[in-house]
Amino acid sequence: MIAHGATLVALFFWSWPAIITALILYWVGGSLGIGMGWHRLLTHRGYKVPKPVEYFLATCGCLALEGGPIQWVTTHRIHHAHTDRTGDPHTPRDGGWWAHIGWVIRGTAQDHDQVALERYTPDLIKDRYYRWLSKYFYVPAIVLGLLLLIVGGWQVMLWGIAVRVTFALHATWLVNSATHMWGRRRFETDEDSRNSWWVALLTFGEGWHNNHHAHPTSARHGLRWYEIDLNWWGIRTLQLVGLARAVKRVHFDSVSAAWQLATGKRKRKNAYEGA
């Protein structure tokens, strides 16, 4: 709520350096951090990178101020295990407002007990750095805010932190709400996921949600050439420079399209079912 209030104030005091800073950091936190890092790498293990690169991407995710990586990944793995059914933390079947922000205010966001953590994120809770980062997830954002204040002044700091974080939070929440209510379905999955081009633009490719639920471990979500997926382009760049390996992807081209459509229409057992 503080970020939302500060955003309203910042709208009356803007500058081009402030806006440019916010846009760059929006990409750092939302694409490098949440999309490439917390989601496609930590949650689904769609590719592998050296530990220093993994820790860097995970730390970038903290700049989005969506809590710590362990709790975030736990929530998302639970979502995949119980998508749009009892146990899903943020299904729109409980209401669109609930799916967007209600579950954050009164739900289980960042509030999973040790039993849930041990069940859904045993790979992360045994890592000392992730335990520290999850406990002090706000530290990177505080350090960044102080640097922005010193270098660029309060306008740059407000836009680089408050405005950016507020916009990024709602963009991420739209994946939970909008892409389970509106859009097109390429694959007949056993839940309500949709592909949304406008959510994909806001989230660097996370809006191709039906593609993702059909193939949750794929590092590539935009399967067609026209499905813009900046997070995939980032992963592909890491692969080309030798930093990413074991990249999982779905080849949705003219040769395999018929097979993908046929198999996609089958009811799929979720990757985290019974985890």
C-alpha positions as CSV (number, residue, x, y, z in Angstrom):
1,M,0.0,0.0,0.0
2,I,2.9,2.4,0.7
3,A,4.2,1.8,-2.8
4,H,0.8,2.6,-4.3
5,G,0.6,5.8,-2.3
6,A,4.1,6.8,-3.3
7,T,3.3,6.1,-6.9
8,L,0.4,8.6,-6.9
9,V,2.8,11.2,-5.6
10,A,5.5,10.4,-8.1
11,L,3.1,10.9,-11.0
12,F,3.2,14.6,-10.3
13,F,7.0,14.7,-10.1
14,W,8.6,13.0,-13.1
15,S,11.7,13.4,-15.3
16,W,13.1,11.5,-18.2
17,P,16.0,10.0,-16.2
18,A,13.4,8.8,-13.6
19,I,11.2,7.1,-16.2
20,I,14.2,5.5,-18.0
21,T,15.6,4.2,-14.7
22,A,12.2,2.7,-13.9
23,L,11.9,1.0,-17.3
24,I,15.4,-0.5,-17.0
25,L,14.8,-1.7,-13.4
26,Y,11.3,-3.0,-14.5
27,W,13.2,-5.3,-16.9
28,V,15.8,-6.3,-14.3
29,G,13.3,-7.2,-11.7
30,G,10.5,-8.6,-13.9
31,S,12.4,-10.4,-16.6
32,L,15.8,-11.3,-15.2
33,G,14.5,-11.7,-11.7
34,I,10.9,-13.1,-11.7
35,G,10.5,-14.5,-15.2
36,M,13.9,-16.0,-16.0
37,G,14.9,-16.5,-12.4
38,W,12.2,-17.3,-9.9
39,H,9.8,-18.8,-12.4
40,R,11.5,-20.6,-15.3
41,L,14.7,-21.4,-13.4
42,L,13.9,-21.9,-9.7
43,T,10.3,-23.1,-9.9
44,H,10.3,-25.3,-13.0
45,R,14.0,-25.9,-13.6
46,G,13.6,-25.3,-17.3
47,Y,17.3,-24.8,-17.7
48,K,20.5,-24.8,-15.8
49,V,23.1,-22.1,-15.2
50,P,26.2,-21.8,-13.0
51,K,25.4,-21.1,-9.3
52,P,26.7,-17.5,-9.4
53,V,24.4,-16.8,-12.4
54,E,21.5,-18.5,-10.6
55,Y,22.1,-16.5,-7.4
56,F,22.3,-13.2,-9.5
57,L,19.0,-13.9,-11.2
58,A,17.4,-14.8,-7.9
59,T,18.6,-11.6,-6.3
60,C,17.3,-9.6,-9.1
61,G,13.9,-11.2,-8.3
62,C,14.0,-9.6,-4.9
63,L,13.9,-6.1,-6.5
64,A,10.3,-6.8,-7.5
65,L,9.4,-6.9,-3.7
66,E,7.2,-10.0,-4.2
67,G,8.6,-11.6,-1.0
68,G,11.4,-14.2,-0.9
69,P,12.2,-16.8,-3.5
70,I,11.4,-19.9,-1.3
71,Q,7.9,-18.7,-0.4
72,W,7.3,-17.5,-4.0
73,V,8.3,-20.8,-5.6
74,T,6.3,-22.7,-3.0
75,T,3.2,-20.8,-3.9
76,H,3.7,-21.3,-7.6
77,R,4.4,-25.0,-7.3
78,I,1.2,-25.4,-5.2
79,H,-0.6,-23.5,-8.0
80,H,0.6,-26.0,-10.6
81,A,-0.3,-28.9,-8.4
82,H,-3.9,-27.8,-7.8
83,T,-4.6,-25.4,-10.7
84,D,-8.1,-24.0,-10.5
85,R,-9.1,-26.7,-8.0
86,T,-9.3,-26.9,-4.2
87,G,-5.9,-25.9,-2.9
88,D,-5.0,-23.4,-5.6
89,P,-3.8,-20.3,-3.7
90,H,-5.2,-17.8,-6.3
91,T,-7.7,-19.3,-8.7
92,P,-10.2,-16.9,-10.3
93,R,-12.9,-19.6,-9.6
94,D,-12.8,-18.0,-6.1
95,G,-13.3,-14.6,-7.7
96,G,-11.3,-12.4,-10.0
97,W,-10.4,-9.9,-7.3
98,W,-9.2,-12.7,-5.1
99,A,-7.0,-14.1,-7.8
100,H,-5.5,-10.7,-8.5
101,I,-4.8,-9.3,-5.0
102,G,-7.1,-10.8,-2.4
103,W,-4.9,-13.9,-1.9
104,V,-2.0,-11.6,-1.2
105,I,-3.9,-9.6,1.5
106,R,-5.7,-12.5,3.2
107,G,-4.4,-15.7,1.6
108,T,-1.3,-17.8,1.9
109,A,1.1,-15.5,0.0
110,Q,4.6,-15.6,1.8
111,D,3.0,-17.5,4.6
112,H,3.5,-21.2,4.0
113,D,4.4,-23.3,7.0
114,Q,7.5,-25.5,7.2
115,V,5.6,-28.6,6.2
116,A,4.6,-27.0,2.9
117,L,8.1,-25.7,2.3
118,E,9.6,-29.2,2.9
119,R,7.1,-30.7,0.5
120,Y,7.2,-28.2,-2.3
121,T,10.7,-26.6,-2.1
122,P,13.1,-29.0,-0.6
123,D,15.7,-28.1,-3.2
124,L,15.7,-24.4,-2.1
125,I,15.4,-24.7,1.7
126,K,18.6,-26.7,1.9
127,D,20.5,-23.9,0.1
128,R,22.0,-21.4,2.7
129,Y,21.9,-18.5,0.3
130,Y,18.2,-19.0,-0.5
131,R,17.4,-19.2,3.1
132,W,19.2,-15.9,3.8
133,L,17.7,-14.2,0.7
134,S,14.2,-15.3,1.6
135,K,14.6,-13.9,5.1
136,Y,16.1,-10.6,4.0
137,F,14.5,-10.3,0.6
138,Y,14.0,-6.5,1.1
139,V,17.7,-5.8,1.5
140,P,18.5,-5.6,-2.2
141,A,15.6,-3.1,-2.8
142,I,16.7,-1.0,0.1
143,V,20.3,-0.8,-1.1
144,L,19.1,0.0,-4.6
145,G,16.8,2.7,-3.3
146,L,19.6,4.4,-1.4
147,L,21.9,4.3,-4.5
148,L,19.2,5.8,-6.6
149,L,18.6,8.5,-4.1
150,I,22.3,9.4,-3.9
151,V,22.9,9.2,-7.6
152,G,19.7,10.5,-9.1
153,G,17.7,12.2,-6.3
154,W,14.3,11.5,-4.9
155,Q,12.5,11.6,-8.3
156,V,14.6,8.8,-9.7
157,M,14.3,6.9,-6.4
158,L,10.5,7.2,-6.4
159,W,10.1,6.1,-10.0
160,G,12.8,3.4,-9.7
161,I,11.3,1.9,-6.6
162,A,7.7,2.9,-5.9
163,V,6.3,3.3,-9.5
164,R,8.2,0.4,-10.9
165,V,7.3,-2.0,-8.0
166,T,3.6,-1.0,-8.1
167,F,3.3,-1.6,-11.8
168,A,5.3,-4.8,-11.7
169,L,3.2,-6.3,-8.9
170,H,0.0,-5.8,-10.8
171,A,1.6,-7.1,-14.0
172,T,2.5,-10.3,-12.1
173,W,-0.9,-10.6,-10.5
174,L,-2.5,-10.4,-13.9
175,V,-0.9,-13.7,-14.7
176,N,-2.8,-15.2,-11.8
177,S,-6.1,-13.5,-12.6
178,A,-6.4,-12.4,-16.2
179,T,-4.7,-15.4,-17.9
180,H,-7.1,-17.7,-16.1
181,M,-10.2,-15.7,-17.2
182,W,-9.6,-14.2,-20.7
183,G,-7.7,-15.2,-23.8
184,R,-7.3,-18.1,-26.1
185,R,-6.6,-21.7,-25.4
186,R,-4.3,-23.6,-27.7
187,F,-4.1,-26.7,-25.5
188,E,-7.1,-28.3,-23.8
189,T,-5.6,-28.6,-20.4
190,D,-7.6,-29.6,-17.3
191,E,-7.7,-26.1,-15.9
192,D,-8.6,-22.6,-17.1
193,S,-5.3,-21.2,-18.3
194,R,-5.4,-18.8,-21.3
195,N,-2.9,-17.2,-23.6
196,S,-3.0,-13.4,-23.3
197,W,-0.8,-11.3,-25.7
198,W,-1.2,-8.1,-23.6
199,V,-0.3,-9.8,-20.3
200,A,2.7,-11.3,-22.2
201,L,3.8,-7.8,-23.2
202,L,3.6,-6.6,-19.6
203,T,5.4,-9.6,-18.2
204,F,8.1,-10.2,-20.8
205,G,6.4,-13.4,-22.0
206,E,4.6,-14.8,-18.9
207,G,1.2,-14.2,-20.5
208,W,1.4,-17.2,-22.8
209,H,0.0,-19.1,-19.8
210,N,-1.9,-21.9,-21.6
211,N,1.3,-22.8,-23.4
212,H,3.0,-22.8,-20.0
213,H,0.5,-25.0,-18.2
214,A,0.5,-27.5,-21.1
215,H,4.3,-27.7,-20.9
216,P,5.3,-26.4,-17.5
217,T,9.0,-27.2,-17.6
218,S,9.6,-25.6,-21.0
219,A,11.9,-22.6,-20.8
220,R,10.1,-21.2,-23.8
221,H,6.5,-20.0,-23.4
222,G,5.9,-18.2,-26.7
223,L,5.7,-21.2,-29.1
224,R,4.9,-19.3,-32.3
225,W,7.2,-16.7,-33.9
226,Y,4.6,-14.0,-33.2
227,E,4.3,-14.9,-29.5
228,I,6.8,-12.4,-28.1
229,D,8.6,-14.0,-25.2
230,L,11.5,-11.7,-24.0
231,N,12.2,-14.1,-21.1
232,W,12.9,-16.9,-23.6
233,W,15.1,-14.6,-25.6
234,G,17.1,-13.9,-22.4
235,I,17.5,-17.6,-21.7
236,R,18.4,-18.2,-25.3
237,T,21.1,-15.5,-25.0
238,L,22.5,-17.1,-21.9
239,Q,22.6,-20.4,-23.9
240,L,24.4,-18.9,-26.9
241,V,27.1,-17.4,-24.7
242,G,27.6,-20.7,-22.9
243,L,26.0,-19.8,-19.5
244,A,22.7,-21.8,-19.9
245,R,22.5,-25.6,-20.6
246,A,20.0,-28.4,-20.4
247,V,17.4,-26.0,-21.8
248,K,14.0,-27.6,-22.0
249,R,11.7,-26.4,-24.7
250,V,8.8,-27.3,-26.9
251,H,9.5,-27.2,-30.7
252,F,6.2,-25.9,-32.1
253,D,7.1,-25.6,-35.8
254,S,5.5,-26.8,-39.0
255,V,6.9,-30.3,-38.5
256,S,5.8,-30.9,-34.9
257,A,2.7,-28.7,-34.8
258,A,0.2,-31.5,-35.5
259,W,1.8,-33.7,-32.9
260,Q,1.8,-30.9,-30.3
261,L,-1.8,-30.0,-30.9
262,A,-2.9,-33.7,-30.7
263,T,-1.0,-34.4,-27.5
264,G,-1.9,-31.0,-26.0
265,K,-5.6,-32.0,-26.1
266,R,-5.0,-34.9,-23.8
267,K,-5.6,-34.3,-20.1
268,R,-2.2,-33.8,-18.6
269,K,-1.1,-34.9,-15.1
270,N,0.4,-31.9,-13.5
271,A,4.2,-31.9,-13.0
272,Y,3.8,-31.1,-9.3
273,E,0.7,-33.3,-8.7
274,G,1.3,-35.2,-5.5
275,A,4.7,-33.5,-4.9
